[in-house]
Amino acid sequence: MKSKMKKLELDIGSDEEDPMSGSMSFEIGAEGLKFIKENLQLGKHGLSNATTGEIFASIGPQDIEFFDIIGKGAAGVVQRAVHKQTGMQLAIKTINVYERDRRHQLLNDLRVFITSKCPFLVKFYGAYFEEGIVKVALELMDLGSVATVVKTLKEIPIDPKKKRMGLINEPVLTILSQQILNGLLYLHKCKKQLHRDIKPDNILLNSQGEAKLSDFGISKELDKSVQLSGTFVGTVTYMSPERIEGKKYSFPSDVWSFGLVLYEMATGLYPYPQSVNYMEILDYIVNSPEPTFPKNCGFSAEFADFLSRCLQKDPSKRDTVAQLCAHPWILQYSQSEVDIENWVQEVLNAKKMKGKMPDIPTAKVSLQV
């Protein structure tokens, strides 16, 4: 089976669907979930035009064999699965559409997936409706999230004979950062869109050494003339100071969040004290100096400078994503110069030792989108 998807023309300029204002126009019935304004229908046979019935992405429960649960969150669970005909490994995201916020997040996800062609965003293979639940089929990023990889690497005993500078070495970090920044550049420049929830759980990695952005459920397109947002959504501990203070914010807020994630990938630690209560952490973010690497940590001056350009409390002083892409630290290594395969193998070995990599059939052919 080849699942073909045509680009939909969606009206995404209104704020009606924002969870902080107004209501979303939808219908749920025996045939599935219909987003009326977008003329989009999710049924048991896949994603289609609600008026003509034309299938944009055909995939259903009969096409999928489910395996283990690989993630849980507020929106639902994610299961490892295989497309039966092609053997393609998938990640199936389960969403309860009877919850208003989940419907809103699903619609935002679909808006990004079906109007985007970017190798630095997780691939979308289709979605279907079944008994009040929507199953979204995405490419399986088999190393898991940055959060999972950081946790795995922290559990590996350090070999005293091997010098390890940081949790993830700088050459590998530059390659992963290039890819994360390319995903953000696509959202900011091509889509004029904020992600609004950049955090370790929402950046996924695979065994080809690729990093991709995921979870666009609270992303927001900004008006091209104003380019500011005022709603308060997202994971607060990775929010920029201006967002925590309830100020208007724009693209620099994603850059701050990326900086915190990068700090964590390099050191294995969240840069603010974790022993304090929740409100104190927010106070630290707003009122304490910007995070910097500890003295004598061994990171290069170029890396420290790059991080400082992400983590400026004043958003006007932060580099843009385009500026960060041109920073010397980012440009010093090309893909061919970095032994990312060796690093990937290190992560895979650690996962196998802990029994986190179940044996799943290999794909026979690719599932097309």
C-alpha positions in Angstrom: 0.0 0.0 0.0 1.2 3.5 -0.8 -0.3 6.2 1.3 -0.5 9.4 -0.9 -1.2 12.8 0.6 -2.1 15.9 -1.2 -1.4 19.3 0.2 -4.6 20.9 1.7 -5.4 24.5 1.7 -6.2 25.3 5.3 -7.3 28.6 6.8 -5.0 29.0 9.8 -5.1 32.8 10.2 -7.8 33.0 12.9 -7.4 32.7 16.6 -10.8 31.1 17.1 -9.3 27.7 17.9 -6.9 29.0 20.5 -7.7 27.2 23.7 -7.7 30.5 25.5 -10.4 32.1 23.4 -13.6 31.0 21.6 -14.7 27.6 20.5 -13.6 25.2 17.8 -16.0 24.2 15.0 -16.2 20.4 14.9 -18.5 17.4 14.7 -18.0 13.9 16.2 -20.2 11.1 15.0 -20.3 7.5 13.8 -18.3 8.4 10.7 -15.5 10.1 12.7 -14.3 13.5 13.5 -14.9 16.5 11.3 -13.2 19.9 11.5 -15.8 22.0 9.8 -13.8 25.2 9.1 -10.9 23.2 7.6 -13.2 20.9 5.7 -11.3 18.0 7.1 -12.6 14.5 8.0 -10.9 11.8 10.1 -12.7 8.5 9.6 -11.9 4.8 9.9 -10.3 4.8 6.4 -8.0 7.8 7.1 -7.8 11.5 6.4 -10.1 13.0 3.7 -11.8 16.0 2.3 -15.1 16.3 4.2 -17.0 17.5 1.1 -15.8 15.3 -1.7 -14.6 12.3 0.4 -11.3 12.3 -1.4 -8.7 10.4 0.7 -5.6 12.4 1.4 -3.9 9.8 3.6 -5.3 6.3 3.7 -4.3 4.2 6.7 -6.5 2.3 9.1 -6.5 -0.3 12.0 -6.3 -3.2 9.5 -3.0 -1.9 8.2 -1.2 -1.8 11.6 0.3 -4.3 14.0 0.9 -2.7 17.4 3.8 -3.4 19.8 5.0 -1.8 23.0 4.1 1.6 24.5 7.1 3.9 24.0 5.7 7.2 25.4 3.0 8.6 27.7 1.9 12.2 28.1 -1.1 14.4 28.8 -2.3 14.0 25.3 -2.3 10.2 25.4 0.1 7.3 24.6 2.5 6.5 21.8 3.0 2.9 20.7 5.6 1.3 18.5 3.9 -0.4 15.5 4.6 -1.8 12.1 2.7 -1.2 8.8 1.8 -4.8 7.8 2.2 -4.5 4.1 5.5 -2.6 3.9 7.1 -3.6 7.3 7.7 0.1 7.9 8.1 0.9 11.6 5.8 3.6 12.9 5.0 5.5 16.1 1.2 5.6 16.7 0.0 8.5 18.7 -3.4 8.0 20.4 -5.6 11.0 21.1 -8.9 11.2 22.9 -10.9 13.7 20.8 -13.7 14.1 23.3 -11.3 16.3 25.3 -11.3 19.9 23.9 -7.6 20.6 24.4 -6.7 17.3 22.7 -8.8 18.2 19.7 -7.1 21.6 19.4 -3.7 20.0 19.7 -4.6 17.4 17.1 -5.8 20.1 14.6 -2.5 22.0 15.1 -0.5 18.9 14.5 -2.4 18.1 11.3 -2.0 21.7 10.1 1.7 21.4 10.3 2.0 17.8 9.0 -0.2 18.2 5.9 1.1 21.6 4.8 4.8 20.9 5.5 7.6 19.1 3.6 10.6 19.5 5.8 13.2 16.7 6.6 13.7 18.2 10.0 10.1 17.7 11.2 8.8 14.2 12.0 7.2 12.5 9.0 3.4 12.1 9.0 2.0 8.9 7.4 -1.7 9.4 8.1 -4.4 9.2 10.8 -7.7 7.5 11.4 -10.7 7.6 13.8 -11.8 4.6 15.8 -14.4 4.7 18.7 -13.7 8.3 19.9 -10.0 7.9 19.5 -7.7 9.3 16.7 -4.6 7.3 15.9 -1.9 9.4 14.2 0.8 7.4 12.3 4.3 9.0 12.5 7.8 7.9 11.5 9.4 6.0 14.4 12.4 7.8 15.7 14.1 4.8 17.2 16.5 6.4 19.6 13.6 8.2 21.3 13.5 11.7 22.6 16.4 13.9 23.7 15.0 13.4 27.2 15.2 9.6 26.9 18.7 9.7 25.3 20.1 12.1 28.0 18.7 9.8 30.7 20.2 6.7 29.0 23.6 8.2 28.6 23.7 9.4 32.3 23.2 5.8 33.3 26.2 4.5 31.4 29.2 3.9 33.8 32.1 6.2 32.8 35.2 4.3 31.7 38.1 6.0 33.5 40.4 5.1 30.5 38.2 7.2 28.2 38.0 10.9 28.3 34.4 12.1 28.0 34.0 15.8 27.6 30.3 16.5 28.4 27.4 14.0 28.2 27.4 14.3 24.4 30.6 15.5 22.8 30.7 18.8 21.0 31.1 17.5 17.4 28.0 15.3 17.8 26.2 18.3 19.5 27.0 20.6 16.6 25.4 18.1 14.1 22.3 17.6 16.2 22.0 21.3 16.8 22.3 22.0 13.0 19.3 19.8 12.4 17.2 21.2 15.3 17.9 24.7 14.1 17.0 23.8 10.5 13.6 22.6 11.8 13.1 25.9 13.7 14.3 27.9 10.7 11.6 26.2 8.6 8.9 26.9 11.1 10.0 30.5 11.7 10.8 31.6 8.2 8.7 29.4 5.9 5.6 28.9 8.1 5.9 32.1 10.2 5.1 29.8 13.1 6.2 29.5 16.7 6.7 26.0 18.1 6.0 27.2 21.7 7.0 23.9 23.3 10.6 23.2 22.5 11.8 20.8 25.2 13.8 17.5 25.4 10.6 15.4 25.0 9.7 17.1 21.8 13.0 16.6 19.9 13.3 13.1 18.6 16.4 11.2 17.4 16.9 8.2 15.2 19.7 5.6 14.5 20.7 7.5 11.3 21.9 10.3 13.6 18.9 12.6 12.7 17.2 15.0 15.0 13.6 16.2 14.2 11.0 18.4 15.9 7.7 16.9 16.9 4.5 17.8 18.8 3.1 20.9 17.2 -0.1 20.8 19.2 0.4 24.2 20.7 2.3 25.8 17.8 1.0 29.1 16.5 1.2 31.0 13.3 1.9 34.7 13.9 0.4 37.5 12.0 3.0 38.6 9.5 2.7 42.3 10.5 2.6 41.9 14.3 4.6 38.7 14.9 3.8 38.7 18.7 1.8 36.2 20.7 0.2 36.6 24.2 -1.2 33.2 25.1 0.3 31.2 27.9 0.7 27.6 26.8 3.7 25.2 26.8 6.0 23.5 29.3 6.8 26.3 31.8 10.2 25.1 32.9 11.5 25.6 29.3 9.7 28.8 28.7 11.6 32.1 28.2 11.5 34.8 30.9 9.2 37.0 28.9 6.6 34.2 28.6 6.7 33.4 32.3 6.1 37.1 33.0 3.1 37.1 30.7 4.6 39.5 28.2 4.2 39.5 24.5 6.6 37.1 22.9 7.8 36.0 19.4 10.4 33.8 17.7 13.1 34.5 20.3 11.1 32.5 22.9 11.8 29.3 20.9 15.5 30.2 20.8 15.6 30.4 24.6 14.0 27.0 24.9 16.4 25.5 22.5 19.3 27.0 24.6 18.0 25.2 27.7 17.7 21.9 25.8 21.2 22.3 24.4 22.6 22.9 27.9 20.9 19.8 29.1 22.3 17.7 26.2 25.8 18.9 26.9 25.8 18.5 30.7 23.0 16.1 31.4 21.6 18.6 33.8 18.7 21.1 33.8 20.4 24.5 34.4 18.2 25.7 37.3 18.0 24.1 40.8 15.7 21.1 40.9 15.5 20.8 44.6 13.3 24.0 45.0 9.6 24.1 44.5 7.9 24.9 41.2 7.3 28.6 41.8 10.9 29.1 42.9 12.2 27.5 39.6 10.1 30.1 37.7 11.5 32.9 39.9 15.1 31.6 39.2 14.4 31.8 35.4 13.1 35.3 35.6 15.4 36.8 38.2 18.7 34.9 38.3 21.5 35.4 35.8 21.4 33.6 32.5 22.7 30.0 32.7 26.4 29.5 31.7 28.6 26.4 31.7 30.4 25.6 35.0 34.0 26.7 35.1 36.6 24.1 34.0 33.9 22.1 32.3 36.1 21.6 29.2 33.6 23.0 26.7 35.1 25.3 24.0 34.9 29.1 24.1 32.9 28.9 20.8 30.3 26.6 22.4 30.0 28.9 25.4 29.5 31.9 23.2 26.9 30.1 21.1 24.9 29.1 24.2 25.1 32.7 25.6 23.5 33.9 22.3 20.5 31.7 23.0 20.2 32.4 26.7 19.8 36.1 26.9 17.0 37.2 29.2 16.3 40.2 27.0 14.7 38.6 23.9 16.0 41.5 21.7 19.6 40.4 22.5 19.1 36.8 21.5 20.4 35.6 18.1 17.8 34.6 15.6 17.7 31.0 14.4 19.3 32.2 11.1 22.1 33.9 13.0 22.7 30.8 15.1 22.9 28.7 11.9 25.8 30.8 10.8 27.7 30.8 14.1 31.3 29.5 14.0 30.5 26.7 16.5 27.8 25.3 14.2 29.9 25.6 11.1 33.1 24.1 12.4 32.0 20.5 11.6 30.3 19.0 8.6 28.3 15.8 8.7 31.1 13.8 7.1 33.7 14.9 9.7 31.7 13.7 12.7 31.6 10.0 13.7 27.9 10.2 14.6 27.5 6.5 13.8 29.8 5.6 16.7 27.7 7.8 19.0 24.5 6.3 17.8 25.9 2.8 18.5 26.8 3.9 22.0 23.2 4.9 22.6 21.8 1.8 21.0 24.1 -0.5 23.1 23.0 1.3 26.3 19.3 0.9 25.3 19.8 -2.8 24.5 21.5 -3.4 27.9 18.4 -2.0 29.6 16.0 -4.0 27.4 14.5 -0.9 25.7 15.0 -2.0 22.1 12.5 -4.8 21.4 13.0 -7.0 18.3 10.6 -5.7 15.5 10.5 -6.9 11.9 12.5 -4.8 9.4 10.7 -2.8 6.7 10.5 -4.5 3.3 9.8 -1.2 1.5 9.1 2.4 2.5 5.6 3.7 3.2 5.2 6.6 0.9 3.6 10.0 1.8 
